[in-house]
Amino acid sequence: MKHSNRILPLIVFSQFCCTSLWFAGNGVMGDLISTFNLKASALGHLTSAVQFGFIFGSFLFALLTITDRFPPSKVFFISAVIGAIFNLCIVFDGNSFKSLLLLRFLTGFFLAGIYPVGMKIASDFYREGLGKSLGFLVGALVVGTAFPHLLKGLSDVISWKLVVYFTSILAVLGGMLMLLLVPNGPFRKPITKLDFSIIYKVFKVPNFRSAAFGYFGHMWELYAFWAFVPVLLTSYAMINPKTNFNIPVLSFVIIALGGVACICSGYLSQIFGSKKVAAISLALSCLCCLLSPLFFMFDSEIIFVGFLIFWGMVVVADSPLFSTLVAQNARPEHKGTALTIVNSIGFLITIISIQLLNSLKSILVVNYLFIILAVGPMLGLMALCIKKKSVNNLSINHS
């Protein structure tokens, strides 16, 4: 396709700009607490509000089949602008805990028109090599996820309000780039009428179910690991008092290198297939969960950090590949809805696993806490391998 070489960088850059509403917003949560004299518990509530907003928004977007009925670039742009406005509103001096909670929820709601929609746009342009394309897209998201940890390390240098202004401007810029420079893809097949049943019809396809449930197992582990990376580092430092960790910077490195892993897995999927590479990555991250207590016993902080870096890479390397399999095993006219509903359920699962670890933290020794995360990858592998027919590059019967 003409100009296809420039489309992917535009999608990746626009996606990164717009999802900064999520990442940098989470990075200034501590400043919101101190500025508005909120209780310490407000931090968890404000962070969860974004997640719940995204879950509710993505479910509603899927139910109303918005991305499959309307031009996705326009949906992306409108969501980016509205999300930027709600993000900007948190700097107003008159805010209270309730108003901040609502603003973060609404920001998360409109992020549902950005993250899964960006993947839908990429799938409309790239049928062959979709795994590689989504590898870059998810890789940018992963680097963005790590960004708040870097911001935390620079909190004495950059004003939190400046971060909010900057991310809101970035989001509008990303939305405008998508609207003006990214047309409808050649593989887009829009639907013309509202059909509420699509969100469960997509799960009737066995290979789609296999890919979706593999993704759900992956999500059980992924965000819980990301959320608890600082806890892992802090716990090791407590066991080994001589350790001198810069926890925010190390957390950034461990999570951000997962972005590199996404790009690498995208290229590997071109050789070995998305299903096989996703399964290997899922198995390796499962192994990391099970072996995690052993690495607390090493006196060498290099070995421990090296293990976390490896875990941080394999825990997310399968993410773009599951999205690829989901898109490939949905009808072309249902791809947007399929990606959105799978994202909605996946992020709901992340809240459950994070809250479970948070509850168990007061009961279990931290060293053994992360073994429970292995349950997700195990179930995901079972779901992924339940069909003998490969879900990779499957041709859908549209009759």
C-alpha positions as CSV (number, residue, x, y, z in Angstrom):
1,M,0.0,0.0,0.0
2,K,1.2,3.5,-0.8
3,H,2.7,5.4,2.2
4,S,2.4,2.2,4.4
5,N,6.0,2.7,5.6
6,R,5.0,6.0,7.3
7,I,1.7,4.7,8.7
8,L,3.1,2.5,11.5
9,P,5.4,5.1,13.0
10,L,2.5,7.6,13.0
11,I,0.2,5.1,14.8
12,V,2.9,4.3,17.3
13,F,3.8,7.9,18.0
14,S,0.1,9.0,18.2
15,Q,-0.7,6.1,20.6
16,F,2.2,6.9,22.8
17,C,1.2,10.6,22.9
18,C,-2.4,9.9,23.9
19,T,-1.7,7.1,26.4
20,S,0.6,9.5,28.2
21,L,-2.7,10.6,29.8
22,W,-2.7,7.3,31.6
23,F,1.0,6.9,32.4
24,A,2.0,10.4,33.4
25,G,-1.3,10.9,35.3
26,N,-0.4,7.9,37.5
27,G,3.1,9.4,37.9
28,V,1.7,12.6,39.6
29,M,-0.7,10.8,41.9
30,G,1.5,11.4,44.9
31,D,1.5,15.1,44.2
32,L,-2.3,15.1,44.0
33,I,-2.4,13.6,47.5
34,S,-0.1,16.3,49.0
35,T,-1.5,19.2,47.0
36,F,-5.2,18.6,47.9
37,N,-4.5,17.2,51.4
38,L,-6.0,13.8,50.8
39,K,-5.6,10.7,52.9
40,A,-2.9,8.2,51.9
41,S,-5.5,5.7,50.9
42,A,-6.7,8.0,48.2
43,L,-3.6,7.0,46.1
44,G,-5.0,3.5,45.5
45,H,-8.5,4.8,44.8
46,L,-7.3,7.4,42.3
47,T,-5.1,4.8,40.5
48,S,-8.0,2.3,40.4
49,A,-10.4,5.0,39.1
50,V,-8.4,5.1,35.8
51,Q,-8.5,1.3,35.5
52,F,-12.2,1.2,36.2
53,G,-12.9,4.0,33.8
54,F,-11.0,2.1,31.1
55,I,-12.8,-1.1,31.8
56,F,-16.3,0.5,31.8
57,G,-15.4,2.6,28.7
58,S,-14.0,-0.3,26.7
59,F,-17.1,-2.5,27.6
60,L,-19.4,0.3,26.4
61,F,-17.4,0.9,23.2
62,A,-17.5,-2.8,22.5
63,L,-21.2,-3.1,23.3
64,L,-22.1,-0.2,21.0
65,T,-19.6,-1.5,18.3
66,I,-18.3,2.1,18.0
67,T,-14.9,1.3,16.4
68,D,-16.4,-1.0,13.8
69,R,-19.3,1.4,12.9
70,F,-17.4,4.7,12.8
71,P,-14.0,5.7,11.3
72,P,-11.5,4.6,13.9
73,S,-9.2,7.6,13.4
74,K,-12.1,10.0,14.2
75,V,-13.0,7.9,17.3
76,F,-9.3,8.1,18.4
77,F,-9.2,11.9,17.9
78,I,-12.4,12.6,19.7
79,S,-11.4,10.4,22.6
80,A,-7.9,12.0,22.8
81,V,-9.3,15.5,23.0
82,I,-12.0,14.8,25.6
83,G,-9.5,12.7,27.6
84,A,-7.0,15.6,27.5
85,I,-9.6,18.0,28.8
86,F,-10.5,15.8,31.8
87,N,-6.8,15.2,32.5
88,L,-6.2,19.0,32.4
89,C,-9.0,19.6,34.9
90,I,-7.0,17.9,37.8
91,V,-4.8,21.0,38.1
92,F,-7.7,23.2,39.3
93,D,-7.4,24.4,42.9
94,G,-11.0,23.8,43.7
95,N,-10.8,20.0,43.3
96,S,-11.8,17.6,46.0
97,F,-11.2,13.9,46.4
98,K,-14.6,13.2,44.8
99,S,-14.0,15.5,41.8
100,L,-10.5,14.0,41.3
101,L,-11.9,10.5,41.4
102,L,-14.4,11.4,38.8
103,L,-11.9,13.1,36.5
104,R,-9.5,10.1,36.6
105,F,-12.4,7.8,35.9
106,L,-13.5,9.9,32.9
107,T,-9.9,10.0,31.6
108,G,-9.8,6.2,31.8
109,F,-13.1,6.0,30.1
110,F,-11.9,7.9,27.0
111,L,-8.6,6.0,27.0
112,A,-10.9,3.1,25.8
113,G,-11.2,5.1,22.6
114,I,-7.4,5.2,22.3
115,Y,-5.5,2.0,23.2
116,P,-7.7,-0.7,21.6
117,V,-8.6,1.6,18.8
118,G,-5.0,2.2,17.9
119,M,-4.5,-1.6,17.6
120,K,-7.7,-1.8,15.5
121,I,-6.3,0.9,13.1
122,A,-3.0,-1.0,12.9
123,S,-4.8,-4.3,12.0
124,D,-6.7,-2.4,9.3
125,F,-3.4,-1.6,7.6
126,Y,-1.3,-4.7,8.2
127,R,-2.8,-8.1,7.6
128,E,0.6,-9.7,6.9
129,G,3.2,-8.9,9.6
130,L,0.5,-7.8,12.1
131,G,2.5,-9.3,15.0
132,K,5.5,-7.1,14.1
133,S,3.3,-4.0,13.8
134,L,1.6,-4.6,17.1
135,G,5.0,-5.3,18.7
136,F,6.0,-1.7,18.0
137,L,2.6,-0.4,19.2
138,V,2.6,-2.4,22.5
139,G,6.3,-1.7,23.0
140,A,5.5,2.0,23.0
141,L,2.8,1.4,25.5
142,V,5.2,-0.5,27.8
143,V,7.7,2.3,27.8
144,G,4.9,4.6,28.6
145,T,3.9,2.4,31.5
146,A,7.4,2.7,32.9
147,F,7.4,6.5,32.5
148,P,5.9,7.4,35.9
149,H,8.7,5.7,37.7
150,L,11.2,7.9,35.8
151,L,9.0,10.9,36.6
152,K,9.1,10.0,40.3
153,G,12.9,10.1,40.1
154,L,12.7,13.6,38.6
155,S,10.0,14.9,40.9
156,D,12.3,17.5,42.4
157,V,13.1,18.9,38.9
158,I,9.7,19.0,37.1
159,S,6.5,20.5,38.5
160,W,3.6,18.1,38.6
161,K,1.3,20.7,37.0
162,L,3.8,21.1,34.1
163,V,3.6,17.3,33.6
164,V,-0.2,17.5,33.4
165,Y,-0.1,20.4,30.9
166,F,2.5,18.6,28.8
167,T,0.6,15.3,28.6
168,S,-2.7,17.0,27.7
169,I,-1.0,18.9,24.8
170,L,0.7,15.6,23.7
171,A,-2.7,13.8,23.7
172,V,-4.3,16.5,21.5
173,L,-1.2,16.4,19.2
174,G,-1.5,12.6,18.9
175,G,-5.2,12.7,18.2
176,M,-4.7,15.3,15.4
177,L,-1.9,13.4,13.8
178,M,-4.1,10.3,13.7
179,L,-7.1,12.2,12.3
180,L,-5.2,14.1,9.6
181,L,-2.5,11.7,8.5
182,V,-3.9,8.2,9.1
183,P,-6.9,7.4,6.8
184,N,-9.1,4.3,6.9
185,G,-7.0,1.2,6.3
186,P,-7.4,-1.0,3.2
187,F,-8.6,-4.0,5.3
188,R,-11.2,-2.1,7.2
189,K,-14.7,-3.5,6.8
190,P,-17.2,-1.3,8.6
191,I,-20.6,-2.6,9.9
192,T,-23.6,-0.4,9.2
193,K,-26.0,-1.1,12.0
194,L,-25.8,-1.5,15.8
195,D,-25.6,-5.1,17.0
196,F,-25.3,-5.7,20.7
197,S,-24.8,-9.4,20.2
198,I,-21.3,-9.0,18.7
199,I,-19.6,-8.9,22.1
200,Y,-20.5,-12.5,22.7
201,K,-20.7,-13.7,19.1
202,V,-16.9,-13.3,18.7
203,F,-16.4,-15.8,21.5
204,K,-18.3,-18.5,19.5
205,V,-15.2,-18.9,17.3
206,P,-13.1,-21.6,19.1
207,N,-9.7,-20.2,17.9
208,F,-10.8,-16.7,19.0
209,R,-11.7,-18.1,22.5
210,S,-8.3,-19.9,22.7
211,A,-6.4,-16.6,22.0
212,A,-8.7,-14.5,24.2
213,F,-8.3,-16.9,27.2
214,G,-4.6,-17.1,26.7
215,Y,-4.5,-13.3,26.9
216,F,-6.6,-13.3,30.1
217,G,-4.0,-15.6,31.7
218,H,-1.3,-13.3,30.6
219,M,-3.1,-10.3,32.0
220,W,-3.5,-12.0,35.4
221,E,0.3,-11.8,35.8
222,L,1.3,-8.7,33.8
223,Y,0.0,-5.7,35.7
224,A,0.4,-7.3,39.1
225,F,4.1,-7.8,38.3
226,W,4.4,-4.2,37.1
227,A,2.6,-2.9,40.1
228,F,4.8,-4.9,42.5
229,V,8.3,-4.3,40.9
230,P,9.1,-1.6,43.5
231,V,7.9,-4.0,46.2
232,L,10.2,-6.7,44.9
233,L,13.2,-4.4,44.9
234,T,12.4,-2.9,48.3
235,S,12.0,-6.4,49.9
236,Y,15.3,-7.6,48.5
237,A,17.0,-4.4,49.8
238,M,15.5,-5.1,53.3
239,I,16.9,-8.6,53.3
240,N,20.3,-7.4,52.0
241,P,21.0,-4.1,53.9
242,K,24.2,-3.4,51.9
243,T,22.1,-3.1,48.7
244,N,21.9,0.4,47.3
245,F,19.0,0.5,44.8
246,N,17.6,3.5,43.1
247,I,14.2,1.9,43.1
248,P,12.3,4.4,40.8
249,V,15.1,4.2,38.1
250,L,15.4,0.5,38.3
251,S,11.7,0.0,38.2
252,F,11.7,2.1,35.0
253,V,14.5,0.0,33.4
254,I,12.8,-3.3,34.3
255,I,9.4,-2.4,32.9
256,A,10.7,-0.3,29.9
257,L,12.9,-3.1,28.6
258,G,9.7,-5.1,28.1
259,G,9.0,-2.7,25.3
260,V,12.1,-4.0,23.5
261,A,10.9,-7.5,24.2
262,C,7.6,-6.7,22.4
263,I,9.4,-5.5,19.3
264,C,11.7,-8.6,19.3
265,S,8.7,-11.0,19.8
266,G,7.0,-9.3,16.9
267,Y,9.9,-10.0,14.6
268,L,10.2,-13.6,15.9
269,S,6.5,-14.1,15.2
270,Q,7.4,-13.6,11.5
271,I,9.6,-16.6,11.6
272,F,8.0,-19.0,14.1
273,G,4.4,-17.8,14.2
274,S,2.5,-15.7,16.8
275,K,1.1,-18.7,18.7
276,K,4.4,-20.4,19.3
277,V,6.3,-17.3,20.4
278,A,3.4,-16.3,22.7
279,A,3.3,-19.8,24.3
280,I,7.1,-19.8,24.9
281,S,6.9,-16.3,26.5
282,L,4.0,-17.3,28.7
283,A,5.8,-20.4,29.8
284,L,9.0,-18.5,30.7
285,S,7.1,-15.9,32.7
286,C,5.3,-18.7,34.5
287,L,8.6,-20.2,35.3
288,C,9.8,-16.8,36.7
289,C,6.8,-16.7,39.0
290,L,7.6,-20.2,40.4
291,L,11.3,-19.5,40.7
292,S,11.0,-16.0,42.2
293,P,11.6,-17.1,45.9
294,L,14.9,-18.6,45.0
295,F,16.4,-15.4,43.7
296,F,15.8,-13.6,47.0
297,M,18.4,-16.0,48.4
298,F,21.2,-14.7,46.2
299,D,23.6,-12.1,47.8
300,S,24.4,-10.7,44.4
301,E,22.1,-7.7,43.5
302,I,23.3,-8.1,39.9
303,I,21.8,-11.6,39.7
304,F,18.5,-10.4,41.3
305,V,18.1,-7.4,39.1
306,G,19.1,-9.4,36.1
307,F,16.4,-11.9,36.9
308,L,13.8,-9.1,37.2
309,I,14.9,-7.6,33.9
310,F,14.5,-11.1,32.2
311,W,11.0,-11.5,33.9
312,G,10.1,-8.0,32.9
313,M,10.8,-8.9,29.3
314,V,9.1,-12.3,29.0
315,V,6.0,-11.1,31.1
316,V,5.0,-8.7,28.3
317,A,6.6,-10.1,25.1
318,D,3.5,-12.2,24.4
319,S,1.1,-9.2,24.7
320,P,1.2,-8.0,21.1
321,L,1.0,-11.5,19.9
322,F,-2.2,-12.3,21.8
323,S,-3.7,-9.1,20.3
324,T,-2.5,-10.3,16.9
325,L,-4.2,-13.7,17.4
326,V,-7.4,-12.0,18.6
327,A,-7.5,-9.7,15.6
328,Q,-6.8,-12.5,13.1
329,N,-9.4,-14.8,14.5
330,A,-12.3,-12.3,14.5
331,R,-14.3,-11.4,11.5
332,P,-12.8,-8.3,9.8
333,E,-15.9,-6.2,10.5
334,H,-15.8,-7.2,14.1
335,K,-12.1,-6.7,14.9
336,G,-12.5,-3.4,16.7
337,T,-15.2,-4.8,19.0
338,A,-13.2,-8.0,19.5
339,L,-10.1,-6.2,20.6
340,T,-12.0,-3.8,22.8
341,I,-14.0,-6.4,24.7
342,V,-10.9,-8.6,25.2
343,N,-9.1,-5.5,26.6
344,S,-12.0,-4.8,28.9
345,I,-12.1,-8.3,30.4
346,G,-8.3,-8.4,30.6
347,F,-8.0,-5.2,32.6
348,L,-10.8,-6.3,34.9
349,I,-8.7,-9.4,35.7
350,T,-5.7,-7.2,36.5
351,I,-7.6,-5.4,39.2
352,I,-8.5,-8.8,40.8
353,S,-4.9,-10.1,40.8
354,I,-3.4,-6.8,42.1
355,Q,-6.0,-6.7,44.9
356,L,-5.3,-10.3,45.8
357,L,-1.6,-9.7,46.0
358,N,-2.2,-6.6,48.1
359,S,-4.4,-8.6,50.5
360,L,-1.9,-11.5,50.8
361,K,1.0,-9.2,51.3
362,S,0.1,-8.9,55.0
363,I,-0.2,-12.7,55.4
364,L,2.6,-14.2,53.3
365,V,6.3,-13.5,53.2
366,V,6.9,-11.3,50.2
367,N,9.5,-13.8,48.8
368,Y,6.7,-16.3,48.2
369,L,4.0,-13.9,47.2
370,F,4.5,-14.0,43.5
371,I,4.1,-17.8,43.1
372,I,0.3,-17.2,42.9
373,L,0.8,-15.2,39.7
374,A,1.8,-18.5,38.0
375,V,-1.8,-19.5,38.0
376,G,-2.6,-17.1,35.1
377,P,0.1,-18.2,32.7
378,M,-0.7,-21.9,33.4
379,L,-4.4,-21.4,32.6
380,G,-3.4,-19.2,29.6
381,L,-1.2,-22.0,28.2
382,M,-3.9,-24.5,28.7
383,A,-6.4,-22.3,26.8
384,L,-3.8,-21.5,24.0
385,C,-3.0,-25.2,23.4
386,I,-6.5,-26.6,23.8
387,K,-7.0,-26.5,20.0
388,K,-4.8,-28.6,17.9
389,K,-5.4,-26.4,14.9
390,S,-3.1,-23.3,15.0
391,V,-4.8,-20.0,15.8
392,N,-2.0,-18.2,14.0
393,N,-2.9,-16.7,10.6
394,L,-6.2,-18.6,10.5
395,S,-8.5,-17.9,7.7
396,I,-12.0,-17.0,8.9
397,N,-15.1,-18.4,7.2
398,H,-17.4,-15.5,6.6
399,S,-20.3,-17.3,5.2
